[in-house]
Structure formats: structure tokens, C-alpha cells
Amino acid sequence: MNPDNWQKSSFSGGGDGNDCVELASTPATLHLRESDAPAAVLTTTPAPLTHLLHAIRTGTPGIVASTTAHPGGAC
């Protein structure tokens, strides 16, 4: 399913350029693209995007806390 509800970031650089990050969603996925390259779309689900944003905010890229329960409590 292709989204048709793209929203531009309100935190994009100033000027007359088209340098914006855009976000759209469908019932099961999130879609990200750059305004000047709209054909290149990254598709993800909320959980991985949440982990990425957390890593960016905390400065811990590559370190992801697992939220998956393991049977019997073992890892």
C-alpha cells in the first residue's frame, strides 16, 4: 500500500529549497523520504523506528534494548 498523506518536517532548514524529510503512514507501516528524492522511500514499522530514535537521542547507536520475552526467562 502506497501512502498518500506525506507530511513535511516542521524542523527542516530554511530557504526556498525542497530539503525536507517527509513522513507518511499506512495501517501497518511508516514511510520516510527526502523531498528532493521522493522515489527513494524507507519503509519500517513503529518499533524499529522507536529504537533508532532512542539510540540517536541517547548517543548509543548500535545498542538496542530487547523488548522480546524469551520462553522460560532464558536469553
PLY file of the C-alpha trace (Angstrom):
ply
format ascii 1.0
element vertex 75
property float x
property float y
property float z
element edge 74
property int vertex1
property int vertex2
end_header
0.00 0.00 0.00
1.46 3.37 -1.00
0.80 6.30 1.31
-0.75 9.49 0.00
-0.61 11.52 3.21
3.01 12.78 3.20
3.81 15.40 5.84
6.92 17.58 5.76
9.01 18.03 8.85
8.48 21.35 10.59
12.17 21.29 11.57
13.63 21.43 8.06
16.13 24.07 7.04
15.01 27.49 5.91
15.17 28.97 2.46
13.37 28.23 -0.75
14.84 24.75 -1.21
12.99 21.50 -1.05
15.27 19.98 1.65
12.71 18.35 3.87
12.19 14.98 5.45
8.68 13.68 4.86
6.76 11.06 6.81
3.65 9.11 5.90
1.87 6.12 7.37
-0.34 3.25 6.37
-2.14 0.99 8.84
0.91 -1.23 9.38
3.96 0.79 8.30
5.75 4.12 8.43
7.38 5.65 5.35
10.22 8.19 5.27
11.59 10.06 2.28
13.59 13.15 1.31
11.63 15.82 -0.57
14.24 16.13 -3.30
14.26 12.33 -3.89
10.63 11.25 -3.39
11.07 7.93 -5.20
13.53 6.69 -2.55
11.28 5.64 0.33
12.35 3.89 3.54
9.64 1.69 5.00
9.59 0.49 8.59
7.28 -0.28 11.48
6.97 1.76 14.68
9.19 -0.45 16.89
12.44 -0.23 14.87
11.94 3.50 14.34
11.42 3.95 18.07
14.70 2.10 18.75
16.54 4.24 16.19
15.23 7.49 17.66
16.13 6.33 21.18
19.68 5.48 20.06
20.03 8.89 18.42
18.73 10.73 21.48
20.94 8.84 23.92
24.02 8.65 21.72
24.11 4.86 21.82
23.85 3.74 18.17
24.10 0.01 17.74
22.88 -0.70 21.28
19.26 -1.78 21.29
17.43 -2.97 24.37
15.45 -6.10 23.65
11.75 -5.97 24.39
11.12 -9.55 23.27
10.25 -12.02 26.03
12.15 -15.28 25.88
10.42 -18.54 26.86
11.38 -19.63 30.33
13.17 -16.36 31.00
16.35 -17.54 29.27
18.21 -15.36 26.77
0 1
1 2
2 3
3 4
4 5
5 6
6 7
7 8
8 9
9 10
10 11
11 12
12 13
13 14
14 15
15 16
16 17
17 18
18 19
19 20
20 21
21 22
22 23
23 24
24 25
25 26
26 27
27 28
28 29
29 30
30 31
31 32
32 33
33 34
34 35
35 36
36 37
37 38
38 39
39 40
40 41
41 42
42 43
43 44
44 45
45 46
46 47
47 48
48 49
49 50
50 51
51 52
52 53
53 54
54 55
55 56
56 57
57 58
58 59
59 60
60 61
61 62
62 63
63 64
64 65
65 66
66 67
67 68
68 69
69 70
70 71
71 72
72 73
73 74
